Amino acid sequence: MSKPDSDSPSGATPGFSERIVRCPQCGGDSVYAPSNPWRPFCSERCRKIDLGAWANEEYQMPDNTPPDGLLPDEPMPRH
């Protein structure tokens, strides 16, 4: 991990160019560089909203495991 350049007024890391990416929360512009402590988010607010969504289990992956007692190639019973 490289150290910030102490001679640089912005504290930028040498060899790391800033780029603008889309904030995953609000979709706005976000600076993806060491100068943005909330990267890839644009602000602390967007970071906290995303963290809250994780804490509330709003991000879920589908579960394709069959119910207990069924083999994977057996059809699911219809009700």
mmCIF file of the N, C-alpha and C atoms, coordinates in Angstrom:
data_MODEL
# 
_entry.id   MODEL 
# 
loop_
_atom_site.group_PDB 
_atom_site.id 
_atom_site.type_symbol 
_atom_site.label_atom_id 
_atom_site.label_alt_id 
_atom_site.label_comp_id 
_atom_site.label_asym_id 
_atom_site.label_entity_id 
_atom_site.label_seq_id 
_atom_site.pdbx_PDB_ins_code 
_atom_site.Cartn_x 
_atom_site.Cartn_y 
_atom_site.Cartn_z 
_atom_site.occupancy 
_atom_site.B_iso_or_equiv 
_atom_site.pdbx_formal_charge 
_atom_site.auth_seq_id 
_atom_site.auth_comp_id 
_atom_site.auth_asym_id 
_atom_site.auth_atom_id 
_atom_site.pdbx_PDB_model_num 
ATOM 1   N N  . MET A 1 1  ? 0.841   -1.169  0.000   1.00 0.00 ? 1  MET A N  1 
ATOM 2   C CA . MET A 1 1  ? 0.000   0.000   0.000   1.00 0.00 ? 1  MET A CA 1 
ATOM 3   C C  . MET A 1 1  ? 0.888   1.235   0.000   1.00 0.00 ? 1  MET A C  1 
ATOM 4   N N  . SER A 1 2  ? 0.619   2.180   -0.865  1.00 0.00 ? 2  SER A N  1 
ATOM 5   C CA . SER A 1 2  ? 1.479   3.354   -0.949  1.00 0.00 ? 2  SER A CA 1 
ATOM 6   C C  . SER A 1 2  ? 1.014   4.434   0.018   1.00 0.00 ? 2  SER A C  1 
ATOM 7   N N  . LYS A 1 3  ? 1.969   5.246   0.452   1.00 0.00 ? 3  LYS A N  1 
ATOM 8   C CA . LYS A 1 3  ? 1.668   6.320   1.377   1.00 0.00 ? 3  LYS A CA 1 
ATOM 9   C C  . LYS A 1 3  ? 1.293   7.572   0.589   1.00 0.00 ? 3  LYS A C  1 
ATOM 10  N N  . PRO A 1 4  ? 0.445   8.444   1.194   1.00 0.00 ? 4  PRO A N  1 
ATOM 11  C CA . PRO A 1 4  ? 0.131   9.707   0.517   1.00 0.00 ? 4  PRO A CA 1 
ATOM 12  C C  . PRO A 1 4  ? 1.391   10.542  0.336   1.00 0.00 ? 4  PRO A C  1 
ATOM 13  N N  . ASP A 1 5  ? 1.432   11.293  -0.716  1.00 0.00 ? 5  ASP A N  1 
ATOM 14  C CA . ASP A 1 5  ? 2.552   12.179  -1.002  1.00 0.00 ? 5  ASP A CA 1 
ATOM 15  C C  . ASP A 1 5  ? 2.441   13.403  -0.101  1.00 0.00 ? 5  ASP A C  1 
ATOM 16  N N  . SER A 1 6  ? 3.382   13.557  0.834   1.00 0.00 ? 6  SER A N  1 
ATOM 17  C CA . SER A 1 6  ? 3.316   14.666  1.792   1.00 0.00 ? 6  SER A CA 1 
ATOM 18  C C  . SER A 1 6  ? 3.540   16.019  1.105   1.00 0.00 ? 6  SER A C  1 
ATOM 19  N N  . ASP A 1 7  ? 4.168   16.034  -0.072  1.00 0.00 ? 7  ASP A N  1 
ATOM 20  C CA . ASP A 1 7  ? 4.389   17.287  -0.784  1.00 0.00 ? 7  ASP A CA 1 
ATOM 21  C C  . ASP A 1 7  ? 3.172   17.702  -1.594  1.00 0.00 ? 7  ASP A C  1 
ATOM 22  N N  . SER A 1 8  ? 2.225   16.790  -1.772  1.00 0.00 ? 8  SER A N  1 
ATOM 23  C CA . SER A 1 8  ? 1.049   17.094  -2.570  1.00 0.00 ? 8  SER A CA 1 
ATOM 24  C C  . SER A 1 8  ? 0.038   17.864  -1.731  1.00 0.00 ? 8  SER A C  1 
ATOM 25  N N  . PRO A 1 9  ? -0.435  19.028  -2.200  1.00 0.00 ? 9  PRO A N  1 
ATOM 26  C CA . PRO A 1 9  ? -1.379  19.800  -1.403  1.00 0.00 ? 9  PRO A CA 1 
ATOM 27  C C  . PRO A 1 9  ? -2.711  19.079  -1.189  1.00 0.00 ? 9  PRO A C  1 
ATOM 28  N N  . SER A 1 10 ? -3.122  18.236  -2.101  1.00 0.00 ? 10 SER A N  1 
ATOM 29  C CA . SER A 1 10 ? -4.412  17.548  -1.967  1.00 0.00 ? 10 SER A CA 1 
ATOM 30  C C  . SER A 1 10 ? -4.281  16.244  -1.197  1.00 0.00 ? 10 SER A C  1 
ATOM 31  N N  . GLY A 1 11 ? -3.056  15.800  -0.913  1.00 0.00 ? 11 GLY A N  1 
ATOM 32  C CA . GLY A 1 11 ? -2.852  14.538  -0.222  1.00 0.00 ? 11 GLY A CA 1 
ATOM 33  C C  . GLY A 1 11 ? -3.099  13.347  -1.125  1.00 0.00 ? 11 GLY A C  1 
ATOM 34  N N  . ALA A 1 12 ? -3.071  13.556  -2.431  1.00 0.00 ? 12 ALA A N  1 
ATOM 35  C CA . ALA A 1 12 ? -3.341  12.484  -3.388  1.00 0.00 ? 12 ALA A CA 1 
ATOM 36  C C  . ALA A 1 12 ? -2.195  11.483  -3.396  1.00 0.00 ? 12 ALA A C  1 
ATOM 37  N N  . THR A 1 13 ? -2.528  10.255  -3.671  1.00 0.00 ? 13 THR A N  1 
ATOM 38  C CA . THR A 1 13 ? -1.537  9.202   -3.767  1.00 0.00 ? 13 THR A CA 1 
ATOM 39  C C  . THR A 1 13 ? -0.887  9.267   -5.138  1.00 0.00 ? 13 THR A C  1 
ATOM 40  N N  . PRO A 1 14 ? 0.444   9.278   -5.201  1.00 0.00 ? 14 PRO A N  1 
ATOM 41  C CA . PRO A 1 14 ? 1.109   9.322   -6.492  1.00 0.00 ? 14 PRO A CA 1 
ATOM 42  C C  . PRO A 1 14 ? 0.732   8.104   -7.335  1.00 0.00 ? 14 PRO A C  1 
ATOM 43  N N  . GLY A 1 15 ? 0.508   8.316   -8.603  1.00 0.00 ? 15 GLY A N  1 
ATOM 44  C CA . GLY A 1 15 ? 0.194   7.225   -9.514  1.00 0.00 ? 15 GLY A CA 1 
ATOM 45  C C  . GLY A 1 15 ? -1.268  6.802   -9.473  1.00 0.00 ? 15 GLY A C  1 
ATOM 46  N N  . PHE A 1 16 ? -2.075  7.459   -8.663  1.00 0.00 ? 16 PHE A N  1 
ATOM 47  C CA . PHE A 1 16 ? -3.499  7.118   -8.591  1.00 0.00 ? 16 PHE A CA 1 
ATOM 48  C C  . PHE A 1 16 ? -4.284  8.294   -9.122  1.00 0.00 ? 16 PHE A C  1 
ATOM 49  N N  . SER A 1 17 ? -4.868  8.121   -10.296 1.00 0.00 ? 17 SER A N  1 
ATOM 50  C CA . SER A 1 17 ? -5.627  9.218   -10.872 1.00 0.00 ? 17 SER A CA 1 
ATOM 51  C C  . SER A 1 17 ? -7.069  9.157   -10.384 1.00 0.00 ? 17 SER A C  1 
ATOM 52  N N  . GLU A 1 18 ? -7.647  10.309  -10.160 1.00 0.00 ? 18 GLU A N  1 
ATOM 53  C CA . GLU A 1 18 ? -9.041  10.372  -9.768  1.00 0.00 ? 18 GLU A CA 1 
ATOM 54  C C  . GLU A 1 18 ? -9.907  10.032  -10.969 1.00 0.00 ? 18 GLU A C  1 
ATOM 55  N N  . ARG A 1 19 ? -10.981 9.316   -10.710 1.00 0.00 ? 19 ARG A N  1 
ATOM 56  C CA . ARG A 1 19 ? -11.936 9.099   -11.768 1.00 0.00 ? 19 ARG A CA 1 
ATOM 57  C C  . ARG A 1 19 ? -13.327 9.266   -11.191 1.00 0.00 ? 19 ARG A C  1 
ATOM 58  N N  . ILE A 1 20 ? -14.247 9.612   -12.045 1.00 0.00 ? 20 ILE A N  1 
ATOM 59  C CA . ILE A 1 20 ? -15.628 9.825   -11.643 1.00 0.00 ? 20 ILE A CA 1 
ATOM 60  C C  . ILE A 1 20 ? -16.403 8.548   -11.951 1.00 0.00 ? 20 ILE A C  1 
ATOM 61  N N  . VAL A 1 21 ? -17.070 8.009   -10.925 1.00 0.00 ? 21 VAL A N  1 
ATOM 62  C CA . VAL A 1 21 ? -17.887 6.817   -11.076 1.00 0.00 ? 21 VAL A CA 1 
ATOM 63  C C  . VAL A 1 21 ? -19.304 7.147   -10.607 1.00 0.00 ? 21 VAL A C  1 
ATOM 64  N N  . ARG A 1 22 ? -20.232 6.248   -10.866 1.00 0.00 ? 22 ARG A N  1 
ATOM 65  C CA . ARG A 1 22 ? -21.599 6.446   -10.417 1.00 0.00 ? 22 ARG A CA 1 
ATOM 66  C C  . ARG A 1 22 ? -21.735 5.945   -8.979  1.00 0.00 ? 22 ARG A C  1 
ATOM 67  N N  . CYS A 1 23 ? -22.325 6.758   -8.115  1.00 0.00 ? 23 CYS A N  1 
ATOM 68  C CA . CYS A 1 23 ? -22.564 6.354   -6.732  1.00 0.00 ? 23 CYS A CA 1 
ATOM 69  C C  . CYS A 1 23 ? -23.562 5.199   -6.749  1.00 0.00 ? 23 CYS A C  1 
ATOM 70  N N  . PRO A 1 24 ? -23.246 4.077   -6.077  1.00 0.00 ? 24 PRO A N  1 
ATOM 71  C CA . PRO A 1 24 ? -24.150 2.935   -6.107  1.00 0.00 ? 24 PRO A CA 1 
ATOM 72  C C  . PRO A 1 24 ? -25.482 3.192   -5.404  1.00 0.00 ? 24 PRO A C  1 
ATOM 73  N N  . GLN A 1 25 ? -25.553 4.228   -4.591  1.00 0.00 ? 25 GLN A N  1 
ATOM 74  C CA . GLN A 1 25 ? -26.785 4.504   -3.866  1.00 0.00 ? 25 GLN A CA 1 
ATOM 75  C C  . GLN A 1 25 ? -27.695 5.480   -4.620  1.00 0.00 ? 25 GLN A C  1 
ATOM 76  N N  . CYS A 1 26 ? -27.177 6.655   -4.933  1.00 0.00 ? 26 CYS A N  1 
ATOM 77  C CA . CYS A 1 26 ? -28.021 7.695   -5.533  1.00 0.00 ? 26 CYS A CA 1 
ATOM 78  C C  . CYS A 1 26 ? -27.863 7.811   -7.042  1.00 0.00 ? 26 CYS A C  1 
ATOM 79  N N  . GLY A 1 27 ? -26.796 7.228   -7.596  1.00 0.00 ? 27 GLY A N  1 
ATOM 80  C CA . GLY A 1 27 ? -26.567 7.292   -9.032  1.00 0.00 ? 27 GLY A CA 1 
ATOM 81  C C  . GLY A 1 27 ? -25.866 8.558   -9.483  1.00 0.00 ? 27 GLY A C  1 
ATOM 82  N N  . GLY A 1 28 ? -25.535 9.437   -8.551  1.00 0.00 ? 28 GLY A N  1 
ATOM 83  C CA . GLY A 1 28 ? -24.838 10.672  -8.903  1.00 0.00 ? 28 GLY A CA 1 
ATOM 84  C C  . GLY A 1 28 ? -23.353 10.435  -9.107  1.00 0.00 ? 28 GLY A C  1 
ATOM 85  N N  . ASP A 1 29 ? -22.648 11.502  -9.453  1.00 0.00 ? 29 ASP A N  1 
ATOM 86  C CA . ASP A 1 29 ? -21.205 11.421  -9.662  1.00 0.00 ? 29 ASP A CA 1 
ATOM 87  C C  . ASP A 1 29 ? -20.488 11.257  -8.323  1.00 0.00 ? 29 ASP A C  1 
ATOM 88  N N  . SER A 1 30 ? -19.468 10.416  -8.315  1.00 0.00 ? 30 SER A N  1 
ATOM 89  C CA . SER A 1 30 ? -18.665 10.181  -7.129  1.00 0.00 ? 30 SER A CA 1 
ATOM 90  C C  . SER A 1 30 ? -17.208 10.109  -7.542  1.00 0.00 ? 30 SER A C  1 
ATOM 91  N N  . VAL A 1 31 ? -16.336 10.781  -6.787  1.00 0.00 ? 31 VAL A N  1 
ATOM 92  C CA . VAL A 1 31 ? -14.904 10.745  -7.054  1.00 0.00 ? 31 VAL A CA 1 
ATOM 93  C C  . VAL A 1 31 ? -14.353 9.465   -6.458  1.00 0.00 ? 31 VAL A C  1 
ATOM 94  N N  . TYR A 1 32 ? -13.777 8.622   -7.302  1.00 0.00 ? 32 TYR A N  1 
ATOM 95  C CA . TYR A 1 32 ? -13.166 7.373   -6.827  1.00 0.00 ? 32 TYR A CA 1 
ATOM 96  C C  . TYR A 1 32 ? -11.674 7.613   -6.711  1.00 0.00 ? 32 TYR A C  1 
ATOM 97  N N  . ALA A 1 33 ? -11.284 8.077   -5.525  1.00 0.00 ? 33 ALA A N  1 
ATOM 98  C CA . ALA A 1 33 ? -9.880  8.388   -5.260  1.00 0.00 ? 33 ALA A CA 1 
ATOM 99  C C  . ALA A 1 33 ? -9.691  8.458   -3.751  1.00 0.00 ? 33 ALA A C  1 
ATOM 100 N N  . PRO A 1 34 ? -8.451  8.384   -3.278  1.00 0.00 ? 34 PRO A N  1 
ATOM 101 C CA . PRO A 1 34 ? -8.189  8.473   -1.842  1.00 0.00 ? 34 PRO A CA 1 
ATOM 102 C C  . PRO A 1 34 ? -8.718  9.766   -1.206  1.00 0.00 ? 34 PRO A C  1 
ATOM 103 N N  . SER A 1 35 ? -8.947  10.788  -1.997  1.00 0.00 ? 35 SER A N  1 
ATOM 104 C CA . SER A 1 35 ? -9.470  12.041  -1.450  1.00 0.00 ? 35 SER A CA 1 
ATOM 105 C C  . SER A 1 35 ? -10.932 11.927  -1.033  1.00 0.00 ? 35 SER A C  1 
ATOM 106 N N  . ASN A 1 36 ? -11.625 10.869  -1.457  1.00 0.00 ? 36 ASN A N  1 
ATOM 107 C CA . ASN A 1 36 ? -13.026 10.645  -1.083  1.00 0.00 ? 36 ASN A CA 1 
ATOM 108 C C  . ASN A 1 36 ? -13.077 9.516   -0.056  1.00 0.00 ? 36 ASN A C  1 
ATOM 109 N N  . PRO A 1 37 ? -13.265 9.835   1.227   1.00 0.00 ? 37 PRO A N  1 
ATOM 110 C CA . PRO A 1 37 ? -13.255 8.787   2.253   1.00 0.00 ? 37 PRO A CA 1 
ATOM 111 C C  . PRO A 1 37 ? -14.457 7.845   2.184   1.00 0.00 ? 37 PRO A C  1 
ATOM 112 N N  . TRP A 1 38 ? -15.482 8.180   1.398   1.00 0.00 ? 38 TRP A N  1 
ATOM 113 C CA . TRP A 1 38 ? -16.679 7.341   1.315   1.00 0.00 ? 38 TRP A CA 1 
ATOM 114 C C  . TRP A 1 38 ? -16.739 6.538   0.020   1.00 0.00 ? 38 TRP A C  1 
ATOM 115 N N  . ARG A 1 39 ? -15.665 6.550   -0.778  1.00 0.00 ? 39 ARG A N  1 
ATOM 116 C CA . ARG A 1 39 ? -15.709 5.858   -2.065  1.00 0.00 ? 39 ARG A CA 1 
ATOM 117 C C  . ARG A 1 39 ? -16.137 4.418   -1.890  1.00 0.00 ? 39 ARG A C  1 
ATOM 118 N N  . PRO A 1 40 ? -16.930 3.859   -2.735  1.00 0.00 ? 40 PRO A N  1 
ATOM 119 C CA . PRO A 1 40 ? -17.390 4.365   -4.023  1.00 0.00 ? 40 PRO A CA 1 
ATOM 120 C C  . PRO A 1 40 ? -18.615 5.272   -3.920  1.00 0.00 ? 40 PRO A C  1 
ATOM 121 N N  . PHE A 1 41 ? -19.069 5.579   -2.705  1.00 0.00 ? 41 PHE A N  1 
ATOM 122 C CA . PHE A 1 41 ? -20.234 6.445   -2.544  1.00 0.00 ? 41 PHE A CA 1 
ATOM 123 C C  . PHE A 1 41 ? -19.820 7.901   -2.674  1.00 0.00 ? 41 PHE A C  1 
ATOM 124 N N  . CYS A 1 42 ? -20.804 8.762   -2.959  1.00 0.00 ? 42 CYS A N  1 
ATOM 125 C CA . CYS A 1 42 ? -20.494 10.179  -3.142  1.00 0.00 ? 42 CYS A CA 1 
ATOM 126 C C  . CYS A 1 42 ? -20.446 10.925  -1.817  1.00 0.00 ? 42 CYS A C  1 
ATOM 127 N N  . SER A 1 43 ? -21.075 10.370  -0.788  1.00 0.00 ? 43 SER A N  1 
ATOM 128 C CA . SER A 1 43 ? -21.133 11.083  0.489   1.00 0.00 ? 43 SER A CA 1 
ATOM 129 C C  . SER A 1 43 ? -21.312 10.095  1.641   1.00 0.00 ? 43 SER A C  1 
ATOM 130 N N  . GLU A 1 44 ? -21.137 10.615  2.848   1.00 0.00 ? 44 GLU A N  1 
ATOM 131 C CA . GLU A 1 44 ? -21.363 9.793   4.031   1.00 0.00 ? 44 GLU A CA 1 
ATOM 132 C C  . GLU A 1 44 ? -22.832 9.373   4.105   1.00 0.00 ? 44 GLU A C  1 
ATOM 133 N N  . ARG A 1 45 ? -23.727 10.255  3.691   1.00 0.00 ? 45 ARG A N  1 
ATOM 134 C CA . ARG A 1 45 ? -25.165 9.937   3.715   1.00 0.00 ? 45 ARG A CA 1 
ATOM 135 C C  . ARG A 1 45 ? -25.468 8.710   2.859   1.00 0.00 ? 45 ARG A C  1 
ATOM 136 N N  . CYS A 1 46 ? -24.968 8.662   1.635   1.00 0.00 ? 46 CYS A N  1 
ATOM 137 C CA . CYS A 1 46 ? -25.208 7.512   0.756   1.00 0.00 ? 46 CYS A CA 1 
ATOM 138 C C  . CYS A 1 46 ? -24.587 6.239   1.339   1.00 0.00 ? 46 CYS A C  1 
ATOM 139 N N  . ARG A 1 47 ? -23.417 6.364   1.943   1.00 0.00 ? 47 ARG A N  1 
ATOM 140 C CA . ARG A 1 47 ? -22.773 5.201   2.560   1.00 0.00 ? 47 ARG A CA 1 
ATOM 141 C C  . ARG A 1 47 ? -23.635 4.652   3.686   1.00 0.00 ? 47 ARG A C  1 
ATOM 142 N N  . LYS A 1 48 ? -24.187 5.544   4.513   1.00 0.00 ? 48 LYS A N  1 
ATOM 143 C CA . LYS A 1 48 ? -25.009 5.100   5.636   1.00 0.00 ? 48 LYS A CA 1 
ATOM 144 C C  . LYS A 1 48 ? -26.341 4.518   5.179   1.00 0.00 ? 48 LYS A C  1 
ATOM 145 N N  . ILE A 1 49 ? -26.920 5.052   4.120   1.00 0.00 ? 49 ILE A N  1 
ATOM 146 C CA . ILE A 1 49 ? -28.157 4.482   3.582   1.00 0.00 ? 49 ILE A CA 1 
ATOM 147 C C  . ILE A 1 49 ? -27.905 3.055   3.120   1.00 0.00 ? 49 ILE A C  1 
ATOM 148 N N  . ASP A 1 50 ? -26.791 2.832   2.419   1.00 0.00 ? 50 ASP A N  1 
ATOM 149 C CA . ASP A 1 50 ? -26.442 1.496   1.947   1.00 0.00 ? 50 ASP A CA 1 
ATOM 150 C C  . ASP A 1 50 ? -26.184 0.547   3.116   1.00 0.00 ? 50 ASP A C  1 
ATOM 151 N N  . LEU A 1 51 ? -25.479 1.011   4.134   1.00 0.00 ? 51 LEU A N  1 
ATOM 152 C CA . LEU A 1 51 ? -25.214 0.190   5.310   1.00 0.00 ? 51 LEU A CA 1 
ATOM 153 C C  . LEU A 1 51 ? -26.523 -0.188  6.007   1.00 0.00 ? 51 LEU A C  1 
ATOM 154 N N  . GLY A 1 52 ? -27.449 0.755   6.094   1.00 0.00 ? 52 GLY A N  1 
ATOM 155 C CA . GLY A 1 52 ? -28.750 0.477   6.689   1.00 0.00 ? 52 GLY A CA 1 
ATOM 156 C C  . GLY A 1 52 ? -29.524 -0.571  5.906   1.00 0.00 ? 52 GLY A C  1 
ATOM 157 N N  . ALA A 1 53 ? -29.423 -0.529  4.583   1.00 0.00 ? 53 ALA A N  1 
ATOM 158 C CA . ALA A 1 53 ? -30.091 -1.527  3.756   1.00 0.00 ? 53 ALA A CA 1 
ATOM 159 C C  . ALA A 1 53 ? -29.523 -2.916  4.019   1.00 0.00 ? 53 ALA A C  1 
ATOM 160 N N  . TRP A 1 54 ? -28.195 -3.010  4.186   1.00 0.00 ? 54 TRP A N  1 
ATOM 161 C CA . TRP A 1 54 ? -27.588 -4.301  4.520   1.00 0.00 ? 54 TRP A CA 1 
ATOM 162 C C  . TRP A 1 54 ? -28.064 -4.774  5.889   1.00 0.00 ? 54 TRP A C  1 
ATOM 163 N N  . ALA A 1 55 ? -28.103 -3.855  6.859   1.00 0.00 ? 55 ALA A N  1 
ATOM 164 C CA . ALA A 1 55 ? -28.520 -4.224  8.215   1.00 0.00 ? 55 ALA A CA 1 
ATOM 165 C C  . ALA A 1 55 ? -29.978 -4.689  8.251   1.00 0.00 ? 55 ALA A C  1 
ATOM 166 N N  . ASN A 1 56 ? -30.808 -4.136  7.385   1.00 0.00 ? 56 ASN A N  1 
ATOM 167 C CA . ASN A 1 56 ? -32.218 -4.525  7.308   1.00 0.00 ? 56 ASN A CA 1 
ATOM 168 C C  . ASN A 1 56 ? -32.451 -5.722  6.392   1.00 0.00 ? 56 ASN A C  1 
ATOM 169 N N  . GLU A 1 57 ? -31.363 -6.317  5.909   1.00 0.00 ? 57 GLU A N  1 
ATOM 170 C CA . GLU A 1 57 ? -31.409 -7.485  5.027   1.00 0.00 ? 57 GLU A CA 1 
ATOM 171 C C  . GLU A 1 57 ? -32.214 -7.225  3.753   1.00 0.00 ? 57 GLU A C  1 
ATOM 172 N N  . GLU A 1 58 ? -32.074 -6.010  3.203   1.00 0.00 ? 58 GLU A N  1 
ATOM 173 C CA . GLU A 1 58 ? -32.762 -5.671  1.959   1.00 0.00 ? 58 GLU A CA 1 
ATOM 174 C C  . GLU A 1 58 ? -32.044 -6.243  0.740   1.00 0.00 ? 58 GLU A C  1 
ATOM 175 N N  . TYR A 1 59 ? -30.779 -6.594  0.895   1.00 0.00 ? 59 TYR A N  1 
ATOM 176 C CA . TYR A 1 59 ? -30.034 -7.215  -0.194  1.00 0.00 ? 59 TYR A CA 1 
ATOM 177 C C  . TYR A 1 59 ? -30.047 -8.717  0.044   1.00 0.00 ? 59 TYR A C  1 
ATOM 178 N N  . GLN A 1 60 ? -30.709 -9.463  -0.824  1.00 0.00 ? 60 GLN A N  1 
ATOM 179 C CA . GLN A 1 60 ? -30.817 -10.903 -0.636  1.00 0.00 ? 60 GLN A CA 1 
ATOM 180 C C  . GLN A 1 60 ? -30.522 -11.619 -1.948  1.00 0.00 ? 60 GLN A C  1 
ATOM 181 N N  . MET A 1 61 ? -29.995 -12.804 -1.821  1.00 0.00 ? 61 MET A N  1 
ATOM 182 C CA . MET A 1 61 ? -29.751 -13.674 -2.967  1.00 0.00 ? 61 MET A CA 1 
ATOM 183 C C  . MET A 1 61 ? -30.864 -14.716 -3.000  1.00 0.00 ? 61 MET A C  1 
ATOM 184 N N  . PRO A 1 62 ? -31.322 -15.104 -4.180  1.00 0.00 ? 62 PRO A N  1 
ATOM 185 C CA . PRO A 1 62 ? -32.360 -16.135 -4.233  1.00 0.00 ? 62 PRO A CA 1 
ATOM 186 C C  . PRO A 1 62 ? -31.829 -17.470 -3.718  1.00 0.00 ? 62 PRO A C  1 
ATOM 187 N N  . ASP A 1 63 ? -32.688 -18.206 -3.021  1.00 0.00 ? 63 ASP A N  1 
ATOM 188 C CA . ASP A 1 63 ? -32.316 -19.511 -2.478  1.00 0.00 ? 63 ASP A CA 1 
ATOM 189 C C  . ASP A 1 63 ? -32.974 -20.586 -3.324  1.00 0.00 ? 63 ASP A C  1 
ATOM 190 N N  . ASN A 1 64 ? -32.183 -21.309 -4.088  1.00 0.00 ? 64 ASN A N  1 
ATOM 191 C CA . ASN A 1 64 ? -32.699 -22.341 -4.981  1.00 0.00 ? 64 ASN A CA 1 
ATOM 192 C C  . ASN A 1 64 ? -32.596 -23.741 -4.400  1.00 0.00 ? 64 ASN A C  1 
ATOM 193 N N  . THR A 1 65 ? -32.295 -23.857 -3.105  1.00 0.00 ? 65 THR A N  1 
ATOM 194 C CA . THR A 1 65 ? -32.204 -25.193 -2.518  1.00 0.00 ? 65 THR A CA 1 
ATOM 195 C C  . THR A 1 65 ? -33.610 -25.766 -2.358  1.00 0.00 ? 65 THR A C  1 
ATOM 196 N N  . PRO A 1 66 ? -33.767 -27.051 -2.646  1.00 0.00 ? 66 PRO A N  1 
ATOM 197 C CA . PRO A 1 66 ? -35.096 -27.653 -2.529  1.00 0.00 ? 66 PRO A CA 1 
ATOM 198 C C  . PRO A 1 66 ? -35.511 -27.792 -1.066  1.00 0.00 ? 66 PRO A C  1 
ATOM 199 N N  . PRO A 1 67 ? -36.816 -27.806 -0.803  1.00 0.00 ? 67 PRO A N  1 
ATOM 200 C CA . PRO A 1 67 ? -37.271 -28.010 0.574   1.00 0.00 ? 67 PRO A CA 1 
ATOM 201 C C  . PRO A 1 67 ? -36.824 -29.370 1.096   1.00 0.00 ? 67 PRO A C  1 
ATOM 202 N N  . ASP A 1 68 ? -36.757 -29.517 2.407   1.00 0.00 ? 68 ASP A N  1 
ATOM 203 C CA . ASP A 1 68 ? -36.362 -30.788 3.017   1.00 0.00 ? 68 ASP A CA 1 
ATOM 204 C C  . ASP A 1 68 ? -37.253 -31.921 2.517   1.00 0.00 ? 68 ASP A C  1 
ATOM 205 N N  . GLY A 1 69 ? -36.650 -33.076 2.245   1.00 0.00 ? 69 GLY A N  1 
ATOM 206 C CA . GLY A 1 69 ? -37.396 -34.251 1.823   1.00 0.00 ? 69 GLY A CA 1 
ATOM 207 C C  . GLY A 1 69 ? -37.515 -34.407 0.319   1.00 0.00 ? 69 GLY A C  1 
ATOM 208 N N  . LEU A 1 70 ? -37.165 -33.399 -0.460  1.00 0.00 ? 70 LEU A N  1 
ATOM 209 C CA . LEU A 1 70 ? -37.229 -33.511 -1.916  1.00 0.00 ? 70 LEU A CA 1 
ATOM 210 C C  . LEU A 1 70 ? -35.825 -33.644 -2.480  1.00 0.00 ? 70 LEU A C  1 
ATOM 211 N N  . LEU A 1 71 ? -35.690 -34.510 -3.450  1.00 0.00 ? 71 LEU A N  1 
ATOM 212 C CA . LEU A 1 71 ? -34.425 -34.616 -4.159  1.00 0.00 ? 71 LEU A CA 1 
ATOM 213 C C  . LEU A 1 71 ? -34.393 -33.536 -5.227  1.00 0.00 ? 71 LEU A C  1 
ATOM 214 N N  . PRO A 1 72 ? -33.210 -33.097 -5.643  1.00 0.00 ? 72 PRO A N  1 
ATOM 215 C CA . PRO A 1 72 ? -33.138 -32.018 -6.620  1.00 0.00 ? 72 PRO A CA 1 
ATOM 216 C C  . PRO A 1 72 ? -33.873 -32.283 -7.928  1.00 0.00 ? 72 PRO A C  1 
ATOM 217 N N  . ASP A 1 73 ? -34.017 -33.567 -8.358  1.00 0.00 ? 73 ASP A N  1 
ATOM 218 C CA . ASP A 1 73 ? -34.677 -33.829 -9.643  1.00 0.00 ? 73 ASP A CA 1 
ATOM 219 C C  . ASP A 1 73 ? -36.182 -34.132 -9.477  1.00 0.00 ? 73 ASP A C  1 
ATOM 220 N N  . GLU A 1 74 ? -36.704 -34.131 -8.261  1.00 0.00 ? 74 GLU A N  1 
ATOM 221 C CA . GLU A 1 74 ? -38.126 -34.344 -8.055  1.00 0.00 ? 74 GLU A CA 1 
ATOM 222 C C  . GLU A 1 74 ? -38.885 -33.026 -8.255  1.00 0.00 ? 74 GLU A C  1 
ATOM 223 N N  . PRO A 1 75 ? -40.061 -33.090 -8.867  1.00 0.00 ? 75 PRO A N  1 
ATOM 224 C CA . PRO A 1 75 ? -40.844 -31.859 -9.020  1.00 0.00 ? 75 PRO A CA 1 
ATOM 225 C C  . PRO A 1 75 ? -41.428 -31.414 -7.673  1.00 0.00 ? 75 PRO A C  1 
ATOM 226 N N  . MET A 1 76 ? -41.612 -30.137 -7.529  1.00 0.00 ? 76 MET A N  1 
ATOM 227 C CA . MET A 1 76 ? -42.200 -29.577 -6.314  1.00 0.00 ? 76 MET A CA 1 
ATOM 228 C C  . MET A 1 76 ? -43.683 -29.930 -6.296  1.00 0.00 ? 76 MET A C  1 
ATOM 229 N N  . PRO A 1 77 ? -44.253 -30.289 -5.141  1.00 0.00 ? 77 PRO A N  1 
ATOM 230 C CA . PRO A 1 77 ? -45.678 -30.581 -5.078  1.00 0.00 ? 77 PRO A CA 1 
ATOM 231 C C  . PRO A 1 77 ? -46.490 -29.308 -5.325  1.00 0.00 ? 77 PRO A C  1 
ATOM 232 N N  . ARG A 1 78 ? -47.616 -29.468 -5.997  1.00 0.00 ? 78 ARG A N  1 
ATOM 233 C CA . ARG A 1 78 ? -48.491 -28.324 -6.278  1.00 0.00 ? 78 ARG A CA 1 
ATOM 234 C C  . ARG A 1 78 ? -49.630 -28.314 -5.273  1.00 0.00 ? 78 ARG A C  1 
ATOM 235 N N  . HIS A 1 79 ? -50.012 -27.148 -4.875  1.00 0.00 ? 79 HIS A N  1 
ATOM 236 C CA . HIS A 1 79 ? -51.107 -27.009 -3.901  1.00 0.00 ? 79 HIS A CA 1 
ATOM 237 C C  . HIS A 1 79 ? -52.337 -26.525 -4.592  1.00 0.00 ? 79 HIS A C  1 
# 
